[in-house]
Amino acid sequence: IVMEYLGYKSMEDPLFRADKTLIRLQSRVPNNPDDEADYQEALDLFVEKAESANGMAFISSWGEANPGGGKDRVAMFIERAK
């Protein structure tokens, strides 16, 4: 569910590789140093959170198979991914 929400499930999804699109759009940010810095900070945060959510979603898919795993661990990683 999380990977689908982030656009990682299909190359046809509008959000697929959204980070690359945001990088290309960076040239459209007004030439104001504050705006450029704010945009870069938002882009970095988006990439960080998307990668973290993707990782947590992946981990949750193997939660029950891991030692010490179980349905509660799967639920915990899914909730973290959200």
C-alpha positions as CSV (number, residue, x, y, z in Angstrom):
1,I,0.0,0.0,0.0
2,V,2.7,2.4,1.0
3,M,4.8,1.8,-2.2
4,E,1.7,2.2,-4.3
5,Y,0.9,5.5,-2.6
6,L,4.4,6.8,-3.3
7,G,4.2,5.8,-6.9
8,Y,6.8,3.0,-6.7
9,K,4.6,0.2,-7.9
10,S,4.2,1.2,-11.5
11,M,6.2,3.2,-14.1
12,E,2.8,4.5,-15.3
13,D,2.1,6.1,-11.9
14,P,2.3,10.0,-12.1
15,L,4.4,9.9,-8.9
16,F,6.9,7.4,-10.3
17,R,10.4,9.0,-10.0
18,A,8.8,12.2,-8.6
19,D,12.2,13.2,-7.2
20,K,13.6,13.4,-10.7
21,T,10.7,15.6,-11.8
22,L,11.2,17.8,-8.8
23,I,14.9,18.2,-9.6
24,R,14.1,19.1,-13.2
25,L,11.6,21.7,-12.0
26,Q,14.2,23.3,-9.8
27,S,15.2,25.6,-12.7
28,R,11.6,27.1,-12.5
29,V,12.2,28.4,-8.9
30,P,12.5,32.2,-8.9
31,N,16.0,33.5,-8.7
32,N,15.6,34.4,-5.1
33,P,18.3,32.7,-2.9
34,D,15.7,32.2,-0.1
35,D,13.3,30.5,-2.5
36,E,16.0,28.3,-4.0
37,A,17.2,27.3,-0.5
38,D,13.6,26.5,0.6
39,Y,13.0,24.4,-2.5
40,Q,16.2,22.5,-2.1
41,E,15.4,21.8,1.6
42,A,11.8,20.6,0.6
43,L,13.3,18.4,-2.1
44,D,15.8,16.9,0.2
45,L,13.1,16.2,2.8
46,F,10.8,14.6,0.3
47,V,13.5,12.3,-1.0
48,E,14.6,11.4,2.6
49,K,11.0,10.6,3.7
50,A,10.1,8.7,0.5
51,E,13.2,6.5,0.8
52,S,12.5,5.9,4.5
53,A,8.9,5.0,3.9
54,N,9.9,2.7,1.0
55,G,12.5,1.0,3.2
56,M,10.0,0.5,6.1
57,A,7.4,-0.9,3.7
58,F,10.0,-3.4,2.3
59,I,11.0,-4.4,5.8
60,S,7.4,-4.9,6.8
61,S,6.9,-7.3,3.9
62,W,9.5,-9.6,5.5
63,G,8.5,-9.0,9.1
64,E,7.0,-12.3,9.9
65,A,9.8,-14.3,8.2
66,N,12.5,-12.6,10.3
67,P,13.6,-14.0,13.7
68,G,11.6,-12.1,16.4
69,G,9.1,-11.0,13.7
70,G,5.4,-11.4,13.7
71,K,2.2,-9.6,12.8
72,D,2.9,-6.9,15.4
73,R,6.3,-6.1,13.8
74,V,4.7,-6.0,10.4
75,A,2.1,-3.5,11.7
76,M,4.8,-1.4,13.4
77,F,6.9,-1.1,10.2
78,I,3.8,-0.3,8.1
79,E,2.8,2.4,10.6
80,R,6.3,3.9,10.5
81,A,6.2,3.9,6.7
82,K,3.0,5.9,6.7
